[in-house]
Amino acid sequence: MAPETRGSQGSQRELGRGVWLGVAAYGMWGLFPLYWPLLEPTASGDILANRMCWSLVVAVLILTVRGHWSWLRPLLGQPRRLALSALAAAAISLNWGVYIWGVNSGHVVETSLGYFINPLVTIGFGVLLLKERLRSAQWAAVGIGALSVVVLTIGYGRLPWIALTLALSFAVYGLLKKKIALGGLESFALETAFIFPFALAFLIYRSVTGHAVFGHGAGHFTLLLLTGPITAVPLLMFGAAAIRIPLSTMGLLQYLAPVFQFLCGVLYFHEAMPPARWAGFALVWAALALLTWDALRRMRTDRALPADAGAPAVAPASAGVTR
């Protein structure tokens, strides 16, 4: 067998492995609504604090096994990146806290909406904060997304604040991560390290004031402990997938998580979906379909350009299809 053929087959295997890793990562994130109710009667704040504490333990173990600590010393001499990492930790803590509370209070469908509209919010951030220029299809998608929020506000009888908080906090988190430019595992460890003292102090306070988090048996304690591994494993799968498959493929796979969350809410938790909510979600899905079509069309156009054609006059808002 020729070396070129062997290389091509190896590349295809890596691509296939990357796709399956990406599906597994987003699939696990999408099925999280099935896990958080298992931790009741523990309050959402206690679950979040446990998740932060055990996530740091898992991250430190992985970094120690890999012997991968060389990134930390140079980072300690960069106060700006450390400050941005602390802000990212606050943003993801808000995101996780609202998500856990939303799931355990019977708003699974609305939490899925937050991650559906996140790409649209990210594009909006690109325009407002990074001065990016949008193509007409992207403007249309953002407009349809804004209309969907109006329709859903009418359908819910209130502003869908859970979804908006999730979308905005995750968009802020993504923007900060872009500026920090740190690897997935490293940033995961650093962010949980920033939150760990507060999370541990909160758990101690809860225990001292008679709200013991670990007083519901060994099985319940094990489920709380597993919040660390189930947070780390899909993140590691995502990182492994990201280096094997194109960004465009990751952008399409990202929709698996909110789709699974939505299906959990409708089919498993039997949440109500009156016509106005279906209409609002239909608008969101139409906006995402338009956004995806535009991104794929642009990539085909870019591939057709000669190598010396230079950069396009208007850069695509790729942040809308990343997670």
BAKOLDO-869627 format. One line per field, with one value per residue: x, y, z of N, C-alpha, C in turn; residue number from 1. Coordinates in steps of 0.001 Angstrom, whole numbers. Each point is the difference from the previous one (the first is absolute). Example, Ala and Ser with C-alpha at 12.3 -4.5 7.8 and 13.67 -1.06 7.14 Angstrom:
REM residues 2
n.c1 <- 13190  -350
n.c2 <- -5690  1050
n.c3 <- 7800  -720
ca.c1 <- -890  820
ca.c2 <- 1190  1190
ca.c3 <- 0  60
c.c1 <- 900  -770
c.c2 <- 1200  1090
c.c3 <- 0  730
i <- 1  2
REM end
This chain:
REM residues 323
n.c1 <- 853  -339  1094  -301  -220  1120  628  -601  246  1242  42  -554  864  973  -422  -142  1198  414  -689  394  1211  -192  -519  1000  859  -512  54  1171  440  -495  612  714  -1082  489  1139  -201  -1146  993  440  -1273  -243  1232  159  -465  23  -499  -854  -206  -67  -745  -715  92  -290  -904  -430  315  -543  -993  -99  195  -847  -789  146  -185  -988  -420  260  -1185  1054  692  -1284  42  1300  79  -1082  657  836  -1237  -13  160  766  645  -49  327  923  243  -71  780  708  -138  310  936  351  -227  661  956  66  -186  924  743  -147  230  953  499  -301  270  1182  -32  -1210  -229  582  -690  -1018  522  222  -1295  -336  821  -34  -1289  9  721  -807  -1038  649  127  -1261  -541  711  -60  -1116  -480  196  -1304  -154  -714  455  1139  -134  -408  1033  781  -529  92  1240  142  -567  814  881  -447  -7  1190  293  -671  697  1097  -422  1241  998  456  7  -491  -703  -457  -170  -473  -747  -372  -183  -543  -696  -230  -305  -684  -493  -146  -512  -644  -193  -378  -578  -724  727  -814  895  943  -837  -391  1286  393  -1047  101  1288  -405  -884  999  766  -693  176  1268  209  -657  667  1106  -343  -349  1136  697  -756  394  641  274  953  826  -1198  120  1034  611  -1176  -634  860  -132  -1303  121  726  -934  -471  1108  3  -1314  613  989  -690  -1201  567  515  -1201  -545  946  -219  -1290  210  953  -1115  -947  -506  265  -186  652  928  -61  -51  1036  321  -777  836  786  -325  272  1038  403  -289  555  994  -67  -134  924  985  170  -434  937  -837  -533  -608  -961  -141  239  -837  -815  248  -97  -1102  -230  286  -684  -937  211  37  -1094  -474  342  -451  -1093  -44  247  -829  -884  289  -52  -1089  -428  365  -521  -955  369  759  1095  217  -1262  649  -19  -1178  -738  -935  575  -134  -1201  1180  67  -852  1004  508  579
n.c2 <- -1196  967  737  535  -1268  -483  1072  -217  -1326  292  907  -909  -882  907  273  -1306  -202  1048  -460  -1248  508  736  -1046  -730  977  357  -1315  -92  1112  -570  -1022  1086  430  -1147  695  1287  -464  -825  1254  59  521  -261  1179  805  908  -977  -294  1304  200  -1098  449  1192  -457  -886  1021  823  -855  -167  1324  143  -1003  497  1240  -558  -783  1056  439  573  526  -203  -56  -504  -292  -132  -728  -443  197  -396  1060  513  -1009  181  1318  -165  -845  931  929  -786  -166  1311  188  -954  567  1226  -359  -647  1043  877  -671  -240  1281  388  -922  249  1120  -924  545  -1294  148  827  -944  -890  839  73  -1315  -29  990  -787  -766  296  -265  -1089  -155  220  -787  -817  343  -160  -1086  -854  728  -1229  -229  70  -1202  223  -1212  436  1164  -699  -841  1066  561  -1171  -90  1288  -260  -1054  872  868  -924  -400  1301  110  -1036  458  1130  -127  817  -737  448  -1220  -57  1223  -350  -1182  569  1004  -790  -892  1011  529  -1211  -179  1228  -253  -1201  698  895  -987  -692  -765  -1126  -932  -973  782  505  -1252  -372  997  -152  -1320  252  916  -898  -884  1046  649  -982  -199  1315  11  -1083  563  1169  -662  -657  1113  495  -1285  359  -1102  203  -583  398  -371  -527  -1202  -499  813  -327  -1249  240  582  -1016  -697  1081  -347  -1354  126  909  -742  -1145  611  745  -1088  -574  1131  97  -1306  304  1101  -850  -721  871  400  1299  -96  -1145  560  973  -1026  -640  1299  -145  -1047  792  1166  -724  -615  1213  495  -1064  183  1309  -254  -927  406  1334  -193  902  950  -183  1074  314  967  -986  -839  1052  298  -1287  -28  1197  -486  -1111  838  775  -1107  -430  1238  61  -1231  242  1190  -626  -997  899  711  -1132  -338  1255  -38  -1247  649  886  600  -711  759  -397  -385  721  -519  825  -923  19  -1329  119  -628  1027  253  -699  622  -824
n.c3 <- 0  -866  328  -1227  -430  591  -449  -1182  100  411  -990  -825  524  -71  -1243  -274  567  -688  -1045  248  176  -1088  -645  507  -283  -1166  -256  634  -608  -1086  586  275  -681  -434  156  -231  -509  -388  6  -324  1227  -429  581  -949  989  751  -990  -233  1308  81  -1026  565  1210  -376  -742  997  851  -884  -175  1312  180  -959  448  1204  -418  -678  1242  -98  593  -1104  -339  1252  64  -1332  206  1069  -1007  -315  787  -1224  -408  1150  -167  -1284  476  935  -964  -737  1122  192  -1295  41  1161  -489  -1097  677  831  -981  -676  1062  392  -1264  -77  1215  -652  -922  -352  -262  -511  1007  754  -705  192  1224  -177  -358  842  695  -1117  89  1302  -280  -1044  816  835  -1054  -270  1218  303  -1025  -218  99  -1289  -38  -534  -1115  -322  470  -634  -1050  227  217  -1079  -639  477  -288  -1186  -2  506  -918  -956  438  45  -1147  -524  609  -529  -352  285  -1007  1262  223  -1127  240  1271  -387  -949  798  1065  -849  -550  1203  430  -1134  186  1297  -317  -938  960  822  -1001  808  49  -500  153  -535  -901  -218  104  -780  -797  75  -232  -873  -391  19  367  -936  -893  391  52  -1135  -403  485  -535  -1076  172  273  -965  -28  -1109  671  -901  885  386  -1293  627  -53  -437  827  961  -462  -80  1195  448  -658  651  652  39  282  742  475  44  -83  951  550  -123  436  936  219  -25  721  402  -140  269  -1169  123  -1329  105  772  -923  -843  531  141  -1072  79  746  -592  -1086  569  400  -1185  -573  869  -244  -1307  -283  794  49  -1240  -306  374  -1205  506  -873  907  873  -620  -101  1283  349  -761  526  1202  -265  -466  1069  749  -651  54  1270  152  -720  594  1167  -328  -429  1081  693  -696  186  1285  -2  -668  942  -922  197  -1116  202  1102  1125  368  -731  150  1193  -128  551  -17  870  -991  -526  1027  820
ca.c1 <- -853  801  -27  -1077  -1264  -14  -203  -1397  -842  219  -685  -1441  -282  62  -1191  -1141  125  -318  -1455  -629  333  -834  -1378  -55  107  -1237  -1069  28  -504  -1430  -725  150  -1277  -407  864  -154  -1086  409  689  -977  -491  1049  -352  794  1246  876  453  1010  1228  625  524  1238  1043  425  593  1403  718  208  939  1346  432  344  1232  1104  288  641  1198  -194  -119  944  -742  -482  957  -50  -1307  -46  609  -829  -1186  -1177  -619  -556  -1233  -1002  -372  -898  -1292  -555  -480  -1265  -1010  -406  -700  -1369  -627  -284  -966  -1336  -370  -394  -1263  -1044  -354  -636  -1259  -982  110  1011  -168  519  1467  451  -127  1175  1135  -363  189  1363  762  -499  512  1438  150  -287  1183  1034  -311  10  1243  1179  -189  -43  -1037  -801  -642  -1449  -642  229  -904  -1355  -87  -86  -1329  -973  216  -607  -1446  -361  -55  -1278  -1062  106  -434  -1464  -386  259  -621  1119  1252  668  1247  935  675  825  1154  906  604  897  1152  880  640  1063  1037  706  786  1152  899  693  1044  976  758  601  -568  -1226  237  678  -959  -941  641  194  -1305  -517  861  -462  -1296  91  -84  -1357  -873  286  -489  -1463  -389  272  -1038  -1256  96  7  -1327  -996  -487  1051  -164  373  -728  -1062  443  1203  -353  -160  1339  695  -534  581  1417  109  -173  1319  303  -918  312  1301  75  -382  932  1169  -436  -121  1349  562  -712  308  1265  -118  -1010  -60  -823  -1364  -670  -282  -1095  -1258  -216  -363  -1449  -479  -263  -1344  -1035  -227  -637  -1385  -705  -166  -1055  -1312  -352  242  -587  -1365  -290  -1031  443  -1142  329  881  1378  440  278  1254  1103  109  761  1408  576  137  1176  1205  134  524  1379  801  64  905  1373  430  160  1224  1165  154  541  1404  804  95  903  1407  793  556  -1082  22  -1079  -1245  -202  -818  315  -1184  -153  97  -300  -1385  -148  924  -534
ca.c2 <- 1196  1210  852  986  -676  -245  1292  408  -824  447  1280  -266  -596  1077  827  -740  -21  1340  197  -755  686  1195  -435  -439  1178  784  -864  15  1303  50  -895  451  154  -1250  -265  921  -363  -1110  563  517  1339  1018  1243  291  629  -1039  -813  789  35  -1316  -151  773  -631  -1288  237  360  -1226  -796  703  -125  -1387  -206  745  -664  -1247  368  790  1185  1195  1016  1181  799  1002  1232  657  735  1314  764  347  261  -1288  -563  734  -447  -1365  116  417  -1163  -909  550  -159  -1403  -342  481  -848  -1315  131  222  -1218  -1033  430  -95  -1404  -570  689  -317  878  -615  512  1366  -49  -347  1211  833  -450  192  1392  450  455  1300  981  115  847  1359  470  282  1291  1098  120  -225  785  -863  317  -1178  -136  191  -1190  20  1016  -566  -999  708  604  -1064  -385  1023  -185  -1203  358  692  -1009  -849  806  -70  -1380  -291  1000  686  -90  -1291  456  -1127  -186  1167  -13  -1046  415  1136  -382  -866  848  721  -997  -263  1182  42  -1108  386  948  -664  -901  -1070  -1290  -384  -584  991  1024  -675  -87  1338  568  -661  402  1309  -135  -1023  491  469  -1168  -761  799  -85  -1327  -25  833  -747  -1087  585  563  -1061  -430  -917  -426  -1401  -785  -776  -1352  -191  100  1408  586  -432  782  1339  -119  -220  1229  362  -743  204  1314  -56  -964  572  1056  -652  -535  1147  409  -1000  113  1282  -68  -1019  297  1435  859  -4  -1199  261  952  -719  -925  711  47  -1249  164  538  -899  -1037  626  262  -1284  -421  806  -284  -1420  -669  764  342  1419  506  748  583  453  1180  -440  -679  1052  634  -918  -133  1165  -207  -1023  602  878  -828  -626  1034  250  -1149  35  1072  -391  -1045  630  809  -896  -513  1096  202  -1110  155  1100  -388  132  1338  977  880  -146  589  1371  -42  -1246  -659  19  -1419  -259  -428  -1438  -681  -104
ca.c3 <- 0  -120  1203  -89  320  1449  650  -201  867  1375  164  65  1316  991  -203  548  1453  465  -72  1096  1250  59  275  1401  873  -39  487  1463  444  -253  907  1389  722  639  1156  1130  927  873  1159  965  323  118  -686  -1197  404  545  -1138  -714  809  -127  -1355  -90  827  -542  -1316  217  391  -1210  -867  581  -203  -1413  -288  692  -722  -1262  256  -839  837  -467  -451  1111  461  -818  139  1266  -220  -937  786  -825  -342  1231  300  -959  391  1148  -534  -693  1041  497  -1048  -132  1239  -185  -1013  586  1089  -565  -730  972  599  -1013  -201  1191  300  -1031  -1173  -868  -1363  -61  29  -1357  -804  243  -801  -1402  -430  313  -1174  -434  958  -249  -1177  452  724  -990  -627  962  759  -832  -1227  -1169  -976  -312  -1303  116  564  1447  545  -28  1069  1287  57  282  1397  865  -98  758  1423  188  -64  1192  1151  -17  303  1405  861  665  -741  266  617  179  -1283  -301  908  -464  -1268  214  817  -782  -1011  713  280  -1244  -346  901  -358  -1229  369  875  -884  780  -354  696  1318  828  414  888  1311  553  355  1204  1117  458  685  1050  1397  281  23  1219  1133  -25  484  1440  621  -41  975  1352  286  68  -1320  -446  -1384  -142  985  -631  -300  -821  -1409  -327  46  -1215  -1116  107  -351  -1441  -764  -522  -1229  -1126  -557  -671  -1103  -1298  -362  -590  -1297  -893  -378  -904  -1274  -646  -732  -1046  -1009  -329  837  -534  511  1412  45  -204  1115  1225  153  606  1431  259  -541  1012  1158  -380  -24  1398  604  -585  -7  1282  1098  -430  183  -916  -1177  -708  -1367  -42  238  -1221  -994  375  -274  -1455  -461  389  -875  -1333  58  28  -1317  -890  408  -416  -1466  -390  338  -931  -1316  36  -2  -1365  -800  388  -534  -1453  -316  -169  1222  153  -117  1164  972  -444  458  1204  698  522  1467  339  1407  127  -148  903  1342
c.c1 <- 886  -94  -1133  -1338  -113  -256  -1433  -938  149  -701  -1503  -390  -3  -1219  -1230  27  -365  -1489  -689  313  -847  -1449  -141  27  -1306  -1197  -59  -512  -1517  -822  172  -1333  -497  776  -319  -1176  358  628  -960  -63  1083  -372  969  1340  996  545  1096  1319  734  626  1322  1135  513  599  1473  813  320  1025  1435  534  443  1306  1210  399  740  1331  -25  -283  872  -686  -296  962  5  -1306  -82  625  -777  -1314  -1248  -710  -601  -1319  -1121  -465  -944  -1398  -673  -551  -1338  -1115  -475  -690  -1458  -749  -388  -1070  -1419  -477  -488  -1336  -1148  -466  -793  -1278  -1012  23  1055  -90  564  1523  547  -78  1223  1173  -313  313  1395  808  -447  491  1498  270  -275  1161  1116  -200  211  1370  1256  -79  65  -1137  -712  -464  -1513  -704  182  -885  -1430  -180  -130  -1377  -1083  133  -615  -1520  -454  -102  -1306  -1147  12  -387  -1522  -459  187  -750  1021  1201  666  1385  999  804  940  1238  1023  721  1013  1245  955  698  1128  1163  818  888  1255  1005  809  1168  1092  904  772  -693  -1175  223  639  -979  -1040  570  117  -1321  -572  857  -419  -1273  98  -81  -1407  -968  197  -522  -1522  -475  239  -1062  -1326  -7  -104  -1386  -1108  -591  1051  -298  200  -757  -1090  473  1167  -297  -115  1354  779  -468  548  1472  182  -266  1335  328  -958  140  1276  -14  -473  909  1245  -341  -110  1379  644  -668  445  1292  -57  -961  -67  -927  -1453  -783  -333  -1172  -1351  -305  -490  -1513  -569  -395  -1374  -1117  -323  -692  -1488  -812  -206  -1171  -1380  -403  142  -675  -1409  -346  -973  638  -1229  430  961  1459  550  363  1323  1199  196  780  1482  665  177  1229  1287  226  575  1465  919  157  997  1452  533  225  1292  1248  230  603  1479  887  193  946  1405  798  513  -1072  -35  -1205  -1261  -194  -795  229  -1279  -31  11  -321  -1426  -173  1057  -577  1119
c.c2 <- 1242  830  1013  -605  -247  1309  468  -787  402  1308  -188  -613  1065  909  -685  -48  1373  272  -715  635  1258  -330  -411  1192  777  -830  -41  1321  78  -852  379  200  -1276  -253  888  -340  -1156  517  648  -930  1056  1225  278  638  -1004  -896  733  35  -1332  -183  729  -676  -1287  140  381  -1227  -837  665  -124  -1418  -246  702  -655  -1289  297  734  1324  1225  1157  1294  980  1123  1261  766  838  1377  872  374  249  -1305  -659  688  -422  -1422  8  433  -1155  -1013  469  -211  -1446  -480  441  -900  -1356  87  175  -1254  -1090  367  -144  -1428  -538  725  -151  898  -537  560  1407  22  -373  1213  895  -394  14  1426  522  408  1368  1109  226  883  1457  611  373  1350  1148  223  -121  717  -872  436  -1284  18  78  -1191  -42  1053  -550  -1016  657  644  -1014  -462  990  -111  -1208  292  718  -1013  -878  751  0  -1391  -359  941  769  -79  -1341  223  -1128  -191  1160  49  -1038  430  1114  -395  -885  787  819  -932  -283  1164  91  -1098  344  928  -659  -921  -1048  -1301  -388  -522  1011  1070  -575  -78  1371  602  -648  334  1361  -135  -911  569  444  -1181  -804  736  -77  -1349  -123  802  -749  -1110  533  502  -1047  -425  -922  -519  -1505  -901  -877  -1378  -55  154  1446  710  -360  790  1432  -14  -125  1253  496  -739  275  1402  -75  -877  584  1135  -587  -596  1118  447  -963  66  1233  -42  -993  370  1504  760  -2  -1200  165  966  -655  -928  718  23  -1286  205  628  -847  -1088  575  247  -1292  -546  741  -392  -1457  -674  732  510  1459  475  788  517  560  1184  -390  -733  1033  689  -874  -176  1167  -130  -999  525  908  -810  -698  992  281  -1122  -39  1044  -369  -1049  569  797  -884  -594  1063  201  -1107  136  1110  -528  335  1413  1080  964  -202  638  1384  52  -1337  -628  49  -1426  -299  -487  -1498  -744  30  65
c.c3 <- 0  1275  -44  394  1484  749  -114  899  1459  280  124  1340  1085  -113  582  1510  580  -1  1153  1356  173  309  1465  949  34  457  1513  550  -172  941  1469  721  670  1284  1188  909  938  1293  999  1205  167  -825  -1151  354  552  -1112  -757  772  -55  -1377  -151  764  -633  -1397  135  371  -1235  -910  510  -193  -1435  -346  644  -708  -1298  211  -747  879  -501  -428  1141  391  -879  177  1266  -117  -967  683  -833  -360  1232  351  -940  323  1195  -444  -743  996  561  -1013  -102  1265  -71  -975  586  1075  -510  -728  961  642  -994  -214  1190  412  -1136  -1220  -969  -1413  -122  94  -1377  -914  167  -869  -1491  -451  290  -1230  -503  917  -220  -1215  360  759  -981  -657  984  632  -863  -1338  -1257  -925  -407  -1451  184  596  1517  677  62  1123  1370  161  313  1446  971  -17  812  1494  313  41  1247  1264  103  414  1465  941  807  -919  305  605  223  -1283  -302  902  -441  -1273  210  792  -790  -1109  624  279  -1259  -420  868  -336  -1247  318  849  -800  784  -368  879  1407  942  505  952  1416  649  474  1261  1222  552  844  1224  1424  377  109  1277  1231  82  544  1505  746  46  1037  1422  391  -62  -1316  -623  -1401  -142  974  -568  -457  -960  -1487  -457  -6  -1268  -1211  17  -403  -1512  -822  -559  -1283  -1149  -589  -838  -1250  -1327  -448  -665  -1367  -1033  -482  -981  -1373  -770  -803  -1154  -1120  -246  941  -473  510  1479  146  -200  1177  1257  224  600  1459  258  -583  1015  1231  -283  19  1409  638  -489  197  1362  1155  -325  307  -1079  -1146  -745  -1353  -58  233  -1215  -1064  294  -295  -1505  -592  346  -935  -1416  -48  -30  -1333  -1002  291  -474  -1507  -469  274  -968  -1405  -58  -43  -1391  -912  285  -561  -1506  -413  -239  1247  211  -59  1167  873  -540  598  1284  682  529  1510  506  1431  185  -118  799  1404  1012
i <- 1  2  3  4  5  6  7  8  9  10  11  12  13  14  15  16  17  18  19  20  21  22  23  24  25  26  27  28  29  30  31  32  33  34  35  36  37  38  39  40  41  42  43  44  45  46  47  48  49  50  51  52  53  54  55  56  57  58  59  60  61  62  63  64  65  66  67  68  69  70  71  72  73  74  75  76  77  78  79  80  81  82  83  84  85  86  87  88  89  90  91  92  93  94  95  96  97  98  99  100  101  102  103  104  105  106  107  108  109  110  111  112  113  114  115  116  117  118  119  120  121  122  123  124  125  126  127  128  129  130  131  132  133  134  135  136  137  138  139  140  141  142  143  144  145  146  147  148  149  150  151  152  153  154  155  156  157  158  159  160  161  162  163  164  165  166  167  168  169  170  171  172  173  174  175  176  177  178  179  180  181  182  183  184  185  186  187  188  189  190  191  192  193  194  195  196  197  198  199  200  201  202  203  204  205  206  207  208  209  210  211  212  213  214  215  216  217  218  219  220  221  222  223  224  225  226  227  228  229  230  231  232  233  234  235  236  237  238  239  240  241  242  243  244  245  246  247  248  249  250  251  252  253  254  255  256  257  258  259  260  261  262  263  264  265  266  267  268  269  270  271  272  273  274  275  276  277  278  279  280  281  282  283  284  285  286  287  288  289  290  291  292  293  294  295  296  297  298  299  300  301  302  303  304  305  306  307  308  309  310  311  312  313  314  315  316  317  318  319  320  321  322  323
REM end
